[in-house]
Amino acid sequence: RADVKIQTLRLSHDLDNEPCFVEITEHGKRKKVKVVFDAVIIFEFLKGGQHYSFYPLIVEIDRGMEEQKKFKDHVRARLECVKKDGEFKKMFGLDSANIVYLTTGELPQYGESRRKTMRKWTSEVLAERRQESWSPVFRFANTVAGDIYKTPFFSSPVWYQPDNPSPVSLFLFQ
């Protein structure tokens, strides 16, 4: 089993000083958008105390405020950032990252519904871009606000991918 440590942790207020800019298509027209991640966490996996691999995460906290069009644009922009030789590579020196969305709310039913909706919308974006093979890049989880520190996000299968109805672990190779 590998040891894990956080190699990099950057939050939105810090990332806002160095945003990435990408172009996305809206109504057949290209537009430039500013992308500021809520957080970036780069985990380093070690075996025998030696570097084994990095596991970068773009973390997005969803409060259910974005309707379908805005959420889909959010996903499109992040896909542009993490594509080969994209802005993520320029910012962090890594080829790509996984993108995780955590939604919170006061009622578990709301979080589950929102999680399912975000998965569906992400699947639709991947299909429109013919990038269905990118589904494993995404993870979605939900929790109620009062349980955020009790939920085992890093150690249990509480995450869902766009195309998989069964929960998976955050680190698929666990």
C-alpha positions as CSV (number, residue, x, y, z in Angstrom):
1,R,0.0,0.0,0.0
2,A,1.3,3.5,-0.9
3,D,1.7,6.3,1.5
4,V,-0.1,9.5,0.6
5,K,0.8,13.1,1.3
6,I,-0.5,16.4,0.1
7,Q,2.1,17.9,-2.2
8,T,0.1,21.0,-3.2
9,L,-3.0,22.7,-1.7
10,R,-4.3,25.9,-3.3
11,L,-7.6,27.5,-2.6
12,S,-9.7,29.8,-4.8
13,H,-8.6,33.1,-3.2
14,D,-5.0,32.1,-4.1
15,L,-5.9,30.7,-7.5
16,D,-7.8,33.9,-8.4
17,N,-4.4,35.6,-8.6
18,E,-3.4,33.2,-11.5
19,P,-6.7,32.2,-13.2
20,C,-6.7,30.2,-16.4
21,F,-8.5,31.5,-19.4
22,V,-10.0,29.1,-21.9
23,E,-12.4,29.3,-24.8
24,I,-15.7,27.5,-24.9
25,T,-18.4,27.3,-27.5
26,E,-21.7,28.9,-26.7
27,H,-24.5,28.9,-29.3
28,G,-22.0,28.1,-32.0
29,K,-19.7,31.0,-31.0
30,R,-16.4,30.8,-29.1
31,K,-16.1,32.9,-26.0
32,K,-13.2,33.3,-23.6
33,V,-13.9,32.6,-19.9
34,K,-12.0,33.0,-16.7
35,V,-11.7,29.8,-14.7
36,V,-10.9,29.8,-11.0
37,F,-11.1,26.5,-9.3
38,D,-12.5,26.3,-5.7
39,A,-9.4,24.3,-4.8
40,V,-6.6,22.2,-6.2
41,I,-5.1,19.4,-4.2
42,I,-2.2,17.4,-5.6
43,F,-1.7,14.2,-3.7
44,E,1.7,12.5,-3.9
45,F,1.8,8.7,-3.6
46,L,4.9,7.2,-2.2
47,K,6.1,3.6,-2.1
48,G,8.9,2.8,0.3
49,G,9.3,6.5,0.9
50,Q,9.9,7.2,-2.8
51,H,7.8,9.2,-5.2
52,Y,5.4,6.8,-7.1
53,S,2.8,9.1,-8.7
54,F,0.8,12.3,-8.4
55,Y,-3.0,12.4,-8.2
56,P,-4.2,15.9,-8.9
57,L,-7.8,17.0,-8.0
58,I,-9.7,20.0,-9.0
59,V,-12.3,20.5,-6.3
60,E,-15.5,22.3,-6.9
61,I,-18.1,23.0,-4.1
62,D,-21.6,23.1,-5.5
63,R,-24.3,24.9,-3.6
64,G,-27.0,24.1,-6.1
65,M,-27.1,27.7,-7.4
66,E,-26.1,27.0,-11.0
67,E,-28.8,26.1,-13.5
68,Q,-28.2,23.7,-16.4
69,K,-26.6,26.0,-18.9
70,K,-24.2,27.6,-16.4
71,F,-23.2,24.2,-14.9
72,K,-22.6,22.8,-18.3
73,D,-20.4,25.8,-19.2
74,H,-18.6,25.2,-15.9
75,V,-17.8,21.6,-16.9
76,R,-16.8,22.6,-20.5
77,A,-14.4,25.2,-19.1
78,R,-12.8,22.7,-16.8
79,L,-12.4,20.1,-19.6
80,E,-10.6,22.8,-21.6
81,C,-8.3,23.5,-18.7
82,V,-7.3,19.8,-18.2
83,K,-7.0,18.8,-21.8
84,K,-3.6,17.8,-23.1
85,D,-1.3,20.8,-23.0
86,G,-4.1,22.8,-21.4
87,E,-3.9,25.6,-18.8
88,F,-3.7,23.1,-15.9
89,K,-0.4,21.7,-17.2
90,K,0.9,25.3,-17.5
91,M,-0.1,26.1,-14.0
92,F,0.9,22.9,-12.2
93,G,3.2,21.0,-14.6
94,L,0.9,17.9,-14.7
95,D,-0.8,16.6,-17.8
96,S,-4.3,16.4,-16.3
97,A,-6.4,16.3,-13.2
98,N,-9.5,14.6,-11.9
99,I,-12.5,17.0,-11.3
100,V,-14.6,16.4,-8.2
101,Y,-17.9,18.2,-7.3
102,L,-19.1,18.1,-3.8
103,T,-22.7,19.3,-3.2
104,T,-24.0,20.2,0.2
105,G,-27.4,21.1,1.6
106,E,-29.6,20.7,4.6
107,L,-31.5,17.7,3.3
108,P,-30.0,14.4,2.1
109,Q,-32.7,14.0,-0.6
110,Y,-31.7,17.4,-2.1
111,G,-28.0,16.5,-2.2
112,E,-28.7,13.1,-3.8
113,S,-31.0,14.8,-6.4
114,R,-28.5,17.5,-7.2
115,R,-25.6,14.9,-7.5
116,K,-27.7,12.9,-10.0
117,T,-28.5,16.0,-12.0
118,M,-24.8,17.1,-12.1
119,R,-23.8,13.6,-13.3
120,K,-26.5,13.7,-16.0
121,W,-25.5,17.2,-17.2
122,T,-21.8,16.2,-17.2
123,S,-22.6,13.0,-19.3
124,E,-24.5,15.3,-21.7
125,V,-21.4,17.6,-22.1
126,L,-19.1,14.6,-22.6
127,A,-21.4,13.2,-25.2
128,E,-21.7,16.5,-27.1
129,R,-17.9,16.8,-27.1
130,R,-17.5,13.1,-28.0
131,Q,-15.4,12.7,-24.8
132,E,-17.4,9.9,-23.1
133,S,-14.0,8.2,-22.3
134,W,-13.3,11.1,-20.0
135,S,-16.1,10.0,-17.6
136,P,-13.6,8.6,-15.1
137,V,-12.1,12.0,-14.7
138,F,-15.2,13.2,-12.8
139,R,-16.5,12.3,-9.3
140,F,-19.6,13.6,-7.6
141,A,-20.5,13.4,-3.9
142,N,-23.1,14.9,-1.6
143,T,-23.4,15.4,2.1
144,V,-25.5,17.5,4.4
145,A,-23.6,20.6,5.7
146,G,-23.5,19.3,9.3
147,D,-21.9,16.0,8.2
148,I,-19.1,17.4,6.0
149,Y,-16.4,16.5,8.5
150,K,-17.9,13.1,9.3
151,T,-18.2,11.9,5.7
152,P,-15.3,9.6,4.7
153,F,-14.5,11.3,1.3
154,F,-11.0,10.0,1.1
155,S,-11.4,6.4,2.4
156,S,-14.8,5.1,1.3
157,P,-16.7,4.7,-2.0
158,V,-19.0,7.8,-1.7
159,W,-18.2,9.3,-5.1
160,Y,-20.1,8.7,-8.3
161,Q,-19.0,9.0,-11.9
162,P,-21.2,10.4,-14.7
163,D,-21.7,7.0,-16.3
164,N,-21.7,4.7,-13.3
165,P,-24.6,4.4,-10.8
166,S,-22.5,2.6,-8.2
167,P,-20.3,4.6,-5.8
168,V,-16.5,4.5,-6.2
169,S,-13.6,5.6,-4.1
170,L,-12.0,8.9,-4.7
171,F,-8.7,7.1,-5.6
172,L,-9.8,4.4,-8.1
173,F,-6.7,2.4,-7.5
174,Q,-7.4,1.9,-3.7
